[in-house]
Amino acid sequence: MPLLLIPLALLVLVLLWALLVPLGLVLRYRAGSARRRAVPWALGLAVALSLPSLLLFFAGAWTVGHWVEDATVFAAAGWLAGLATGVLGLALTRFEPTAGGLYYTPNRWLVLSLTLIVAARVAIGLWQAAHAWDDAPAAAWWPRQGGLFAVGGSLLGYYQAYALGLRRRLRRADLRG
């Protein structure tokens, strides 16, 4: 009887995860589109840690490239698209220089689109995992696991460009003030 509790516990964990993923995406959207203060040390840390993150990301893509065709190409294309999206995000961000510091509000539509991209990639990954047992190629036109690197690269590039741009904007605001 106690051995039957293990599969039941696993089923409960999977169902709990399935219920919490949408809640997590909604909370991520709310946090991502909220007005915040640009904190110099936090931006400096984000910029400093973005380079090791990028190096580890491409090292992982290169390693996985032995099994997943064109993983580094997908990673690089996603990263470049993310850099462009980050620059666009800075252009669409509303900045409010005040006596208490620089406040910024990211564009809601851009945050929503990035959240939906993550949600879509999770859904596609689950769909691919469900069809991995079939012998027939399930939608061969999907960029198999290389698409995961493209999404990861785009998010990394976006946050890297956005952090660098915010830091630059904060330094300009400090020089004026």
N, C-alpha and C positions, 0 to 999 in steps of 0.2 A: 504493500500500500504506500509506504513512504517514497518508493521509486516513482510512483505515478505523480507525485507532487512536483518533480523536477520538470517534466514537460508542461505541466499546468503553469508553473512559475515562469517558464520561458514564454509561453503564450501570453500570459498577463503582461510581461515586460514588452513584448512586441506590440501588443495593443496599446499599452501606455505610451510607447514611443510614437505610434501612429497618431495618437491623439495630441501629443505634445509638440510635434513638428509644426503643425499650422499655428499653434499658439506662439511658438518660438519665432516663426517668420513674422507674425504680426508685431510682436514685441521688438524684433530687430528693425522693422520698418519704423515704428514709433521712435525708437532711440536714434535711428539714423537720420530722421527728418526733424529732430528737435533743435531748438536754438541753444547754442553753447558758447562758452567763453573759450577763446584760443589761449591755452596755457603754454607759456614758452617751454618749460622743461618737458612737458608731455609731447609737444611737437618735436622737440629736439630728440627725444627718445624714439619717437615713431620714425623719424628720418634715419637715425643711427641704426635702428634694428631692421629697417627695410632692406638694406644691402645684404646682411647675412641671410635674411629670409629669401631674397632673390637668388643668392648663390646656392642655398640648400634646395630651393625649388627646382632650379635648372640641373643641379646634380641629381636630384630624384628623377627628373624627366629623362636625363641622359641614361641613368641606370635602367629605368623602366623601358627605355627605347630599345633595349635588347629583346624585349618580348612584345611590346606594343609599337607597331610601325608608325613612324613619324611623330613620336611623342614630343620630341624637342621642337619640332616644327609647329605643332599645335600649341605648345607652351609659349614659344616666341611670338606667334601670331596673336595669341590671347593677351600676352603682356603688352605688345604694341597697341592693340586695340584698347586695353585698359589705360595705358598712358594717355591716349587721345581722349578717352572718356573722362579721365581725371582732369584734363585741361578744360574740357567742356563743362565739367562739374564746377570748377572754379569760376568759370565765366558766368554760370547760372546761379552761383551762391550769392546770397544777400549778406553783405557785411555791414556791421554797425559799430563804428569806432565810438567809444564812450570814455568818460574819465576813469571808469573801472577796468577798462581793457577793451580788447577787440572781441566782439561777439559776431557769430556767423550762423546762418541758417541754410543748410543744404537744400537744394531743389528737391521738392517732394516727388516729382515725376521721375527724376533720375534715380533717387533712392528706391522708389517702387519698382522701376525696371530692373535694377540690380538685384533686388530681393526676388523678383519673379524669375530672373535668370537662374538664380541659385535653386529656387523651388522647382523649376523645369528640369534642371540637371539632375536633381535628386529623383524626381519622378521618372525621368528617362533611365537613370541608373537602376532603379527598382524594376522597371519594365524589362530592361536588358537582362537583369539577374533572373527574372521570372522566366524569360525565354531562352536562357543559356542552356537549359536542359534539352531543348529541341535540337534535332539534327539539322533541320532546315534553317538557313540563315534568316534570322528575324530582322527584317528591315536593314538590309546591307547598306543602305544609303545613310544610316546614322553614323556619325564619326564615333566609332566604338569607344574605347576607353581614352583615346586621344582627346575626345571632347571634354573629358574631366580636366585634363591639363589646360585646355583652352579656357575653360571657365575659371580655373584657379589662377591662371596667368592674367586674365582680364581683371579679376578682383585685386590681385597683388599690384598690377600696374596702376589701377585706379587709385588705390589707397596710397601708393608711393607718390604718384604725381600730385594727389590732393594734399598730402602731408607736406611735400616740398613747397607747393604753392601757398599753403596756409602759413608756413614758416616764413616765406619770403614776404607775404602780405603783412604779417605781424611785425617783421623787422622794419618794413617801410612805415608802418603806423607808429612804431616806437621812435623812429628817427624824426617824424613830423611832430610828435607830442613832446 
